[in-house]
Amino acid sequence: MDLPPARRRNWLELLRDTTFRSLKHRDFRLYFAGQAVSFTGTWVQSTALLWSVYAFSDHDPVWPPLILVATVGPTLLFGAVGGALADRFAKRPLILICQVLFLLNAVLLTGLVWFDVVDPPTAVVLAVMNGLVQAVDIPARLAFVPELIAKDDMVNAVGLNSLLFNLGRAIGPALAGLVFLLVGWVSESRDVTRTGATVCFALNAVSYAAVIAGLLAMRPGVPANRPKGGRLAEGLQFVWRSKPLAGLLACTLAMSLFGWPLLTLFPAYTRTVLGHAEKEYSWLVSALGGGALVAALANATFGKLSRARPFVVVGSALTAVAVLGMTFADQLLPAAACSAVFGFGMILYLSTGQSVLQLSTPDHARGRVMALWPMTLSGGAVGGHLLCGWAAKHFPIPQVFGAMWVGVTATAIVVAVLAVVLRPPPATGGPPPG
């Protein structure tokens, strides 16, 4: 039954004034719209790349983890440099340069796959090139968001920023699966994987036009007191002096080590355990993205510093439950349900943790401190992807999932203990707690 007009307006006002309140700022609206398109394109490409590399290597489960290691590894090695650049230079031109480089990389990948001159090692090289740009882009974007909004909207903006990424994670893989499906219908005589991947990579290249247009249309003010230098180690020293933040980053490292490799095992899991191919793989990734999207919406609507501890505890616990479910799931529907719970738990934990770090960081060191966040995620992911890639080659996938569950569960227990023992840090970059 339709809601009466007055009540419908109340719901719209609730969404405007709570979940999407940061969009009242013009430049943040431009940023939000451009990144929404770009992140979707990124996940279209990522989904297609992991499957196509798995297919091009005669279904060797080592290559998808290597692709993600090549993508995130440079952030681990050079993220501190990217954070220092974000503190030293104006962030909008820095991000704009990165987006142009991403576009060129996507165009190059599209051409190489279309002309059938790409192989897994070449794909790894292109992923490393993308990763080098990402090492600068991620800290710059994380530090750029506070310049687009009022400080009272910081928690909401961080939640919406997470929402952006997970909106792409939900829609992108589904769109990639649709592309493979349509290519299979239209062109049965051609290599479906290669043709479908080419279309996906081209869509990603086009998507960068939206974020570039948004950045060019912005009219940001000049941030006050932007430093002209600063040591790279200052960000690490700031976190080291705060036990809650140091504990948060340590647990995030462990969650990335034992949790995120689940995604890179999806191609092998889809084929060897579920007995399916591209379309079902993309639905599995989309289910993960759907759960992540709900978590990001929840954090954007209800997130505040006073709720950080229960959010990270619930997020880590649900992640452990989901990995346990994946260990025993051998049908697509329960596997997709577990994937959705995994996405919800991981993003509830990660988006809350990012909000805490963002709110606890002083403006003058924001780039260097926030660079530690992607570096931590990358550090865990690199080790986890390499270890799980090796394990998937020597052990059945369910056994690998079982080993991951032990690690995630141990981390969730530590998160719960620290949440009880440690007090949350004071908010220095945003509104007061509560």
C-alpha positions in Angstrom: 0.0 0.0 0.0 1.3 3.5 -0.9 2.3 5.8 1.9 0.3 9.0 2.2 2.1 12.1 0.8 2.9 13.6 4.2 4.5 10.4 5.5 6.4 9.9 2.2 7.8 13.4 2.7 8.8 12.5 6.2 10.8 9.5 5.0 12.5 11.6 2.3 13.3 14.3 4.9 14.7 11.6 7.2 17.0 10.3 4.4 18.1 13.9 3.5 18.8 14.9 7.1 20.4 11.7 8.3 21.8 9.2 5.8 22.6 11.7 3.0 23.0 15.0 4.9 26.6 15.5 3.7 25.2 15.9 0.1 24.0 19.4 1.1 27.6 20.5 0.3 27.9 21.2 -3.5 31.5 20.0 -4.0 30.8 16.8 -2.0 27.8 16.1 -4.2 30.0 16.4 -7.3 32.6 14.2 -5.6 29.9 11.6 -4.6 28.4 11.4 -8.1 31.7 11.1 -9.9 33.1 8.5 -7.6 29.8 6.5 -7.7 30.3 6.0 -11.4 34.0 5.5 -11.2 33.9 2.9 -8.4 31.3 0.9 -10.3 33.6 0.9 -13.3 36.5 -0.2 -11.1 34.6 -3.2 -9.8 33.4 -4.1 -13.3 37.0 -4.3 -14.4 38.3 -6.0 -11.2 35.6 -8.7 -11.4 36.4 -9.4 -15.1 40.2 -9.2 -14.6 40.2 -11.8 -11.8 38.0 -14.2 -13.8 39.8 -13.7 -17.1 43.3 -14.2 -15.6 42.0 -17.4 -13.9 40.7 -18.5 -17.3 43.8 -17.4 -19.4 46.1 -19.3 -17.0 44.2 -22.7 -17.5 42.4 -22.2 -14.2 45.5 -21.8 -12.0 44.2 -20.5 -8.6 47.5 -18.7 -8.0 47.0 -15.9 -10.5 43.9 -14.1 -9.1 45.7 -13.6 -5.7 48.8 -12.4 -7.5 46.7 -9.8 -9.4 45.4 -8.4 -6.2 48.8 -8.4 -4.6 50.2 -6.5 -7.5 47.3 -4.0 -7.1 47.6 -3.4 -3.3 51.3 -4.1 -2.8 52.4 -0.6 -4.0 50.1 1.0 -1.4 51.9 -1.0 1.3 55.3 0.1 0.0 54.6 3.7 -1.0 51.4 4.7 0.8 53.4 6.8 3.3 54.8 8.8 0.4 51.3 9.3 -1.0 50.1 10.5 2.4 53.0 13.0 2.6 52.2 14.3 -0.9 48.5 14.7 0.1 49.7 16.8 3.1 52.1 18.9 1.0 50.2 19.6 -2.2 46.6 20.6 -3.1 44.6 17.4 -3.1 42.2 18.1 -6.0 44.9 18.4 -8.7 46.7 15.4 -7.2 43.5 13.3 -7.4 42.8 14.6 -10.9 46.2 13.5 -12.2 45.7 10.0 -10.6 42.3 9.7 -12.3 43.8 10.5 -15.7 46.5 7.9 -15.2 43.9 5.3 -14.1 42.0 6.0 -17.4 45.1 5.5 -19.5 45.8 2.2 -17.8 42.3 1.0 -18.4 42.5 2.0 -22.1 45.8 0.2 -22.5 44.4 -3.0 -20.8 41.3 -2.8 -23.1 43.5 -2.6 -26.2 45.8 -5.4 -25.2 43.0 -7.8 -24.4 41.0 -6.9 -27.5 44.0 -7.7 -29.8 44.7 -10.9 -27.8 48.3 -9.9 -26.8 47.8 -10.0 -23.0 48.8 -12.9 -20.7 48.7 -13.3 -16.9 52.2 -11.8 -16.4 51.3 -8.8 -18.5 48.1 -8.3 -16.5 50.2 -8.4 -13.3 52.5 -5.6 -14.7 49.5 -3.4 -15.5 48.1 -4.1 -12.0 51.4 -2.9 -10.5 51.2 0.3 -12.6 47.6 0.8 -11.3 48.8 0.1 -7.8 51.5 2.7 -7.9 48.9 5.4 -8.8 46.6 4.1 -6.2 49.3 4.5 -3.5 48.9 8.3 -4.1 45.2 8.4 -4.9 43.8 6.6 -1.8 45.5 8.8 0.9 44.7 11.9 -1.1 41.0 11.0 -1.5 40.7 10.1 2.2 42.3 13.4 3.2 40.3 15.4 0.6 36.8 14.5 1.9 37.1 16.7 5.1 37.8 19.7 2.9 34.4 19.3 1.1 32.2 19.3 4.2 31.5 20.8 7.6 33.2 19.0 10.5 29.8 18.2 12.0 29.1 16.0 9.0 32.4 14.1 9.2 31.0 10.8 10.4 28.3 10.9 7.8 30.7 11.8 5.0 33.0 8.9 5.9 30.0 6.6 5.9 28.9 7.9 2.5 32.5 7.5 1.2 32.3 3.9 2.3 28.9 3.7 0.7 30.4 4.9 -2.6 32.9 2.1 -2.7 30.5 -0.6 -1.7 27.8 0.7 -4.1 30.4 0.0 -6.8 31.2 -3.4 -5.2 27.5 -4.3 -5.3 26.6 -3.1 -8.8 29.9 -3.6 -10.6 30.2 -7.4 -10.4 26.5 -7.8 -11.4 27.1 -5.6 -14.4 30.2 -7.6 -15.3 28.1 -10.8 -15.1 25.5 -9.2 -17.3 28.2 -8.3 -19.9 29.5 -11.9 -20.0 25.9 -13.2 -20.3 25.1 -10.8 -23.2 28.4 -11.6 -25.0 27.6 -15.3 -24.7 24.2 -14.8 -26.3 25.3 -12.4 -29.1 28.6 -13.9 -30.1 28.7 -17.7 -29.5 31.5 -18.1 -32.0 34.0 -15.9 -30.1 35.9 -16.3 -26.9 33.3 -15.2 -24.4 35.8 -14.6 -21.6 38.1 -12.4 -23.7 35.4 -10.5 -25.4 33.4 -10.0 -22.2 36.6 -8.8 -20.4 37.3 -6.3 -23.2 33.9 -4.8 -22.9 34.2 -4.6 -19.1 37.6 -2.9 -19.3 36.3 -0.4 -21.8 33.4 0.4 -19.5 35.8 1.1 -16.7 37.8 3.5 -18.9 34.7 5.4 -19.8 33.7 5.6 -16.1 36.7 7.8 -15.2 35.1 10.6 -17.3 32.5 11.1 -14.6 35.0 11.6 -11.7 37.3 13.8 -13.8 34.3 16.0 -14.8 33.2 16.3 -11.1 36.7 17.3 -10.0 37.0 20.0 -12.7 33.6 21.4 -11.7 34.4 21.8 -8.1 35.1 25.2 -6.5 37.0 24.2 -3.3 38.4 26.8 -1.0 42.0 26.9 0.0 42.5 24.8 3.2 43.9 26.8 6.1 47.4 26.1 7.4 48.3 23.5 4.9 51.9 22.5 5.9 54.8 22.8 3.5 56.5 19.7 4.7 56.6 17.1 7.5 58.2 13.8 8.2 56.7 10.7 6.9 57.0 9.1 10.4 54.8 11.6 12.1 51.6 9.7 11.1 53.0 6.5 12.6 54.1 8.3 15.7 50.7 9.9 16.2 49.0 6.5 16.0 51.6 4.8 18.2 50.9 7.2 21.0 47.3 6.2 21.0 46.6 2.7 22.3 43.0 2.5 20.8 44.2 3.6 17.4 47.2 1.3 17.5 44.9 -1.6 18.5 42.5 -0.7 15.8 45.2 -0.8 13.1 46.6 -4.1 14.4 43.2 -5.8 14.3 42.5 -4.3 10.9 45.8 -5.9 9.7 44.6 -9.3 10.9 41.1 -8.9 9.5 42.7 -8.1 6.1 45.1 -11.0 6.4 42.5 -13.7 7.2 39.3 -12.1 5.7 39.8 -10.3 2.4 41.5 -13.3 0.6 38.1 -14.9 0.5 37.3 -12.7 -2.6 40.3 -13.9 -4.6 39.3 -17.5 -4.0 35.9 -17.0 -5.4 36.9 -17.9 -9.0 38.3 -21.3 -7.9 35.5 -21.8 -5.4 32.8 -21.1 -8.1 34.3 -23.5 -10.5 35.6 -26.4 -8.3 33.0 -26.4 -5.4 29.9 -24.9 -6.9 30.5 -26.1 -10.5 29.6 -22.8 -12.2 31.3 -20.2 -14.3 31.4 -16.4 -15.0 27.8 -15.4 -14.3 27.6 -17.2 -11.0 31.0 -15.9 -9.9 29.8 -12.4 -10.6 26.6 -12.9 -8.6 28.7 -14.2 -5.7 30.8 -11.1 -5.7 27.6 -9.0 -6.1 26.1 -10.6 -3.0 29.2 -9.6 -1.1 28.8 -6.1 -2.4 25.1 -6.0 -1.5 25.9 -6.9 2.1 28.7 -4.3 2.1 26.3 -1.7 0.8 23.8 -2.3 3.6 26.6 -2.0 6.1 27.8 1.3 4.6 24.2 2.7 4.7 23.9 1.6 8.3 27.1 3.4 9.2 26.2 6.5 7.3 22.8 6.6 9.1 23.5 5.5 12.6 27.3 5.8 12.9 28.9 8.0 15.6 32.0 7.7 17.7 30.1 6.5 20.8 28.8 3.5 18.8 32.2 2.6 17.3 33.0 -0.2 19.8 29.8 -2.2 19.4 29.9 -1.7 15.6 33.5 -3.1 15.2 32.6 -6.0 17.5 29.5 -7.0 15.6 31.2 -6.5 12.3 34.2 -8.8 13.1 31.9 -11.4 14.7 29.6 -11.5 11.6 32.7 -11.9 9.4 33.7 -14.9 11.3 30.2 -16.5 11.1 30.2 -15.9 7.3 33.6 -17.5 6.7 32.4 -20.5 8.7 29.3 -20.7 6.5 31.4 -20.5 3.3 33.5 -23.5 4.6 30.4 -25.7 4.3 28.4 -24.1 1.5 28.3 -26.2 -1.7 25.3 -24.6 -3.4 25.1 -21.1 -5.0 22.2 -19.8 -2.8 23.7 -20.5 0.6 27.1 -19.4 -0.7 25.7 -16.1 -1.9 23.9 -15.6 1.5 27.2 -16.2 3.4 29.0 -13.9 0.9 26.4 -11.1 1.7 26.9 -11.6 5.5 30.7 -11.5 5.0 30.4 -8.2 3.0 28.2 -6.7 5.7 30.5 -7.7 8.6 33.7 -6.6 6.9 32.4 -3.2 5.9 30.7 -2.5 9.2 34.0 -3.1 10.8 36.1 -1.3 8.2 33.9 1.7 7.7 33.6 2.2 11.5 37.3 1.9 11.9 38.0 4.4 9.2 35.6 6.8 10.8 37.4 6.5 14.1 40.8 7.1 12.6 39.5 10.1 10.5 37.8 11.7 13.5 40.8 11.2 15.7 43.3 12.8 13.3 44.5 16.4 13.4 44.1 18.4 10.1 47.8 19.1 9.7 48.8 15.4 9.6 45.6 14.0 8.0 47.2 12.7 4.8 50.1 10.9 6.6 47.8 9.4 9.3 45.1 8.3 6.8 47.8 6.8 4.6 48.3 4.2 7.4 44.7 2.9 6.8 45.2 1.7 3.2 48.8 0.6 4.1 47.4 -1.6 6.9 44.7 -3.0 4.6 47.3 -3.6 1.9 49.8 -5.2 4.3 47.3 -7.8 5.4 45.9 -8.4 2.0 49.3 -9.0 0.4 50.2 -11.7 2.9 46.7 -13.2 2.9 46.4 -13.3 -0.9 49.9 -14.9 -1.4 49.3 -17.5 1.4 45.8 -18.4 0.2 46.9 -18.6 -3.4 49.5 -21.1 -2.4 47.1 -23.0 -0.2 44.4 -23.2 -2.9 46.9 -24.9 -5.2 47.7 -27.6 -2.6 44.5 -28.0 -0.6 40.7 -28.1 -1.3 39.1 -24.7 -1.1 36.8 -25.6 1.9 39.9 -26.5 3.9 41.4 -23.1 3.0 38.2 -21.4 4.1 38.4 -23.3 7.4 41.9 -22.1 8.1 40.8 -18.5 7.3 37.9 -18.9 9.8 40.3 -19.7 12.6 42.2 -16.5 12.0 39.1 -14.3 11.6 37.6 -15.8 14.8 40.7 -15.2 16.8 40.8 -11.6 15.5 37.1 -11.1 16.4 37.8 -12.2 20.0 40.7 -9.7 20.3 38.5 -7.0 18.9 35.9 -7.7 21.5 38.5 -7.7 24.3 40.1 -4.4 23.2 36.6 -2.8 22.8 36.0 -3.5 26.5 39.4 -2.6 27.8 40.4 0.5 25.8 38.5 3.8 25.8 37.8 5.4 22.3 40.2 8.2 21.4 39.0 11.8 21.5 37.7 13.4 18.3 40.1 16.0 17.0 39.0 16.2 13.4 35.3 16.2 13.8 32.4 16.4 16.3 32.7 15.4 19.9 31.9 11.8 20.9 28.3 10.8 21.2 
